[in-house]
Amino acid sequence: MPPTNNQQTITTKAFSGGGRKFSRESSSSTVDHFADIVMFHRNDTQIFIDTHMNSEADHTFLRREARRIDESGVEKARREELNTHKQRAAEKVRKEQERLAAIGLESNRDHIKKMSDAELKDQLELHRREGNKEIPLKSHMKNKGRRLEELLAALDRFGTRIPRSPLYHYLSSALV
């Protein structure tokens, strides 16, 4: 008998402690599997099984039920849903990278001063990705004026030379 009717409560409480370790050691196991293990130990299920389920018919019934649950495909569907979500997220990141790559860094100050707020955000993101760590976080630049100031300051720091990340320098030297 579960200690509570709410499976989510069991899982949440269980993962606050030993669940993290279980997750690291058994990365392919599910949260539900861990919750089942916690309930097994908490409810002294082994004692119940030893006392009341000691016939071959009982064991046959349990194996049949376990096979039925496994064959229902619930876990397979969950894994497929998780993989689909990861693929969509990766595709979204790839499209954003392609979009920013197509824009390119702008070094013309007159053109920068005429940019819209969205274009300024894109330019600041491109500078961040190129290794300019001095640009503040997006949340610290609340309006277009502040973003314009930061972008012009980035150009002052680097001039027309565009900053490159250490990875870029490593890869470009490895290709030579």
C-alpha positions in Angstrom: 0.0 0.0 0.0 1.5 3.3 -1.0 2.2 5.8 1.8 0.2 8.4 -0.1 -2.2 8.5 -3.0 -0.2 11.1 -4.9 2.5 9.4 -7.0 4.1 12.8 -7.7 4.5 13.5 -4.0 6.4 10.3 -3.5 8.6 11.0 -6.4 9.4 14.6 -5.4 10.2 13.6 -1.8 12.2 10.6 -2.9 14.4 12.6 -5.4 15.3 15.2 -2.8 17.8 12.7 -1.3 18.8 9.3 -2.7 17.1 9.8 -6.0 19.9 11.9 -7.3 22.4 9.2 -6.5 20.2 6.6 -8.1 19.8 8.7 -11.2 23.6 9.1 -11.6 24.2 5.4 -11.0 21.3 4.1 -13.1 20.9 6.7 -15.8 18.6 4.5 -17.9 16.1 3.9 -15.1 13.0 6.0 -14.8 11.6 8.2 -12.0 8.7 5.7 -11.7 11.1 2.9 -11.2 12.8 4.7 -8.4 9.5 5.6 -6.8 8.6 1.9 -6.9 11.8 1.0 -5.2 11.2 3.6 -2.5 7.7 2.3 -1.9 8.9 -1.3 -1.8 11.3 -0.5 1.0 9.1 1.9 2.9 6.1 -0.5 2.9 8.1 -3.6 3.8 6.8 -5.3 0.6 9.4 -8.1 0.9 7.9 -9.3 4.2 4.4 -9.3 2.7 5.6 -11.3 -0.3 7.5 -13.8 1.9 4.4 -14.2 4.1 1.5 -14.2 1.7 2.8 -14.9 -1.8 4.7 -18.1 -1.5 3.0 -20.4 -4.1 4.1 -21.0 -7.6 0.7 -19.7 -8.9 1.4 -16.3 -7.2 4.8 -16.0 -8.8 3.3 -16.9 -12.2 0.7 -14.3 -11.7 3.3 -11.6 -10.8 5.5 -12.5 -13.8 2.4 -12.4 -16.1 1.4 -8.9 -14.8 5.0 -7.7 -15.2 5.1 -8.8 -18.8 1.7 -7.3 -19.5 2.9 -3.9 -18.2 6.2 -4.1 -20.1 4.4 -5.1 -23.3 2.0 -2.2 -23.0 4.8 0.1 -24.3 4.3 2.9 -21.8 8.0 3.2 -21.2 8.9 3.0 -24.9 6.4 5.7 -25.6 7.9 7.9 -22.9 11.4 7.4 -24.3 10.2 8.2 -27.8 8.5 11.4 -26.6 11.7 12.4 -24.7 13.8 11.8 -27.8 11.4 13.8 -30.0 11.5 16.7 -27.6 15.3 16.6 -27.6 15.4 16.6 -31.4 13.0 19.5 -31.6 15.1 21.5 -29.1 18.3 20.7 -31.1 16.6 21.8 -34.3 15.5 25.0 -32.7 19.0 25.8 -31.6 20.4 24.9 -35.0 17.9 27.2 -36.8 18.8 30.1 -34.4 22.5 29.5 -35.0 21.9 29.6 -38.8 19.8 32.7 -38.5 22.5 34.5 -36.6 25.2 33.3 -38.9 23.3 34.7 -41.9 23.0 38.1 -40.2 26.8 38.5 -39.5 28.5 41.1 -37.3 28.1 44.7 -38.2 30.9 47.2 -37.6 29.5 50.3 -39.3 28.5 52.7 -36.5 26.0 54.7 -38.6 24.2 51.5 -39.6 24.2 50.3 -36.0 22.7 53.5 -34.8 19.7 53.0 -37.2 19.1 49.4 -36.1 15.9 48.2 -34.5 15.9 46.8 -31.0 15.7 43.2 -32.3 18.7 43.8 -34.6 20.7 45.2 -31.7 19.8 42.1 -29.6 21.1 39.9 -32.5 24.3 41.9 -32.8 24.9 41.7 -29.0 24.3 37.9 -29.2 26.7 37.5 -32.0 29.4 39.4 -30.1 28.8 37.2 -27.1 29.1 34.1 -29.2 32.4 35.4 -30.7 33.9 35.6 -27.2 33.2 39.1 -26.0 32.5 38.4 -22.3 32.3 42.1 -21.3 28.7 42.5 -22.7 26.2 42.4 -19.9 23.4 39.9 -19.7 20.2 40.6 -21.6 18.3 41.0 -18.4 20.7 43.9 -17.4 20.0 45.9 -20.5 16.3 46.9 -20.2 15.9 49.2 -23.2 17.2 49.9 -26.7 19.3 52.8 -25.6 21.3 50.7 -23.2 21.8 47.9 -25.8 23.0 50.5 -28.3 25.5 51.9 -25.7 26.8 48.4 -25.0 27.2 47.5 -28.7 29.0 50.7 -29.5 31.2 50.1 -26.4 32.0 46.6 -27.7 33.1 48.1 -31.0 35.3 50.7 -29.2 37.0 47.9 -27.3 37.6 45.8 -30.3 37.6 48.3 -33.1 36.9 46.6 -36.4 38.6 43.5 -35.2 35.9 41.0 -34.3 36.6 39.1 -31.1 37.0 35.3 -31.5 36.5 32.6 -29.0 39.5 30.5 -27.9 37.8 27.5 -29.6 37.7 29.4 -32.9 41.4 30.1 -32.7 42.2 26.5 -31.8 40.1 25.1 -34.7 41.4 27.6 -37.2 45.1 26.8 -36.3 44.4 23.1 -36.4 43.1 23.4 -40.0 46.3 25.1 -41.2 
